[in-house]
Amino acid sequence: QVQFVESGGGLVQPGGSLKLSCAASGSIFLYTMGWYRQAPGKQRELVATISSGGNTNYADSVKGRFTISRDNAKNTVYLQMNSLKPEDTGVYYCYSRYIRTGLTSWGQGTQVTVSS
């Protein structure tokens, strides 16, 4: 089973940028990939997804600020986050769904904190 490891989180001031990476232990070609986040005391929520064909979907709260992308050759998915707001604070999780079986998997999460 392919495993995923996130990186790139940290502390950033409002208006700043961060780029998250999700590196897979194997090919992601047949996976729908995505990012979710969970703020303290809140449910995990969708941030963005990208299909195996490159189609993207974003939560309304991040449209125009975040960009999800994938590099199948590097088995990596990225989340470029610009114009960050305090409400973007949370643990960001890489999500995957194997398109043949529907099996889903999660990374361990990376903390993003937006604060002055």
C-alpha positions in Angstrom: 0.0 0.0 0.0 1.3 3.4 -0.9 2.1 5.7 2.0 2.1 9.5 2.0 4.2 11.9 4.0 3.4 15.6 4.2 5.9 18.4 4.6 6.2 22.2 4.3 4.0 23.4 7.2 5.1 26.0 9.6 4.3 29.4 11.1 3.6 32.3 8.7 2.2 35.8 9.0 -1.2 36.8 7.6 -0.8 37.5 3.9 2.2 35.1 3.6 2.6 32.0 1.6 3.5 28.3 2.2 3.9 25.3 -0.1 2.9 21.9 1.2 4.2 18.7 -0.3 2.8 15.2 -0.1 5.4 12.6 -1.1 4.2 9.1 -1.9 6.2 5.9 -1.5 5.0 4.6 -4.9 3.2 5.7 -8.0 0.2 8.1 -7.6 -0.9 7.8 -11.2 -4.1 6.0 -10.4 -4.9 8.1 -7.3 -7.2 11.0 -6.8 -5.3 13.2 -4.4 -6.3 16.0 -2.1 -5.7 18.1 0.9 -7.9 18.4 3.9 -7.4 20.4 7.1 -8.6 20.3 10.6 -8.7 23.3 12.9 -8.8 22.9 16.7 -12.2 21.9 17.8 -13.5 21.6 14.3 -14.2 18.8 11.9 -11.8 17.9 9.1 -12.8 19.7 5.9 -11.9 19.5 2.3 -9.4 22.1 1.0 -8.7 20.9 -2.6 -8.6 17.7 -4.7 -7.0 16.8 -8.0 -8.0 13.9 -10.1 -5.7 11.5 -11.9 -6.4 13.5 -15.0 -5.6 16.8 -13.4 -9.1 18.2 -12.8 -9.2 20.3 -9.6 -11.8 21.2 -7.0 -11.5 23.7 -4.2 -13.3 24.7 -1.1 -15.0 28.1 -1.6 -12.9 29.5 1.3 -9.6 28.9 -0.6 -10.5 29.6 -4.2 -8.2 32.1 -5.8 -5.6 31.7 -3.0 -4.6 28.0 -3.0 -3.5 25.9 -5.9 -3.2 22.1 -5.9 -1.0 20.4 -8.4 0.6 17.0 -8.9 3.8 15.7 -10.4 3.3 12.0 -11.2 6.9 11.6 -12.2 8.0 12.6 -8.7 5.0 10.9 -7.0 4.2 14.2 -5.2 1.2 16.4 -4.7 1.6 20.1 -3.8 -0.6 22.7 -2.2 0.5 26.3 -2.9 -1.1 28.6 -0.3 -1.0 32.3 -0.9 -2.6 35.2 1.0 -2.9 33.1 4.1 -5.4 34.1 6.8 -5.6 33.2 10.4 -8.6 31.0 9.7 -6.4 28.8 7.5 -4.6 27.6 10.6 -4.9 23.9 11.2 -3.4 20.5 10.6 -3.3 19.8 6.8 -3.6 16.2 5.8 -2.8 14.6 2.4 -5.6 12.4 1.1 -5.6 9.8 -1.5 -8.2 7.6 -3.2 -7.2 4.7 -5.4 -9.5 5.0 -8.4 -9.8 1.2 -9.0 -11.0 0.2 -5.6 -12.0 3.4 -3.8 -9.6 2.7 -1.0 -8.6 5.9 0.8 -5.5 6.8 2.8 -4.3 9.7 4.9 -0.9 11.2 5.7 0.1 12.0 9.2 -0.6 15.7 8.8 1.5 18.9 8.9 0.7 21.9 11.1 0.1 25.3 9.4 -0.2 28.3 11.7 -1.1 31.7 10.4 -0.5 34.4 13.0 1.2 37.7 13.6 
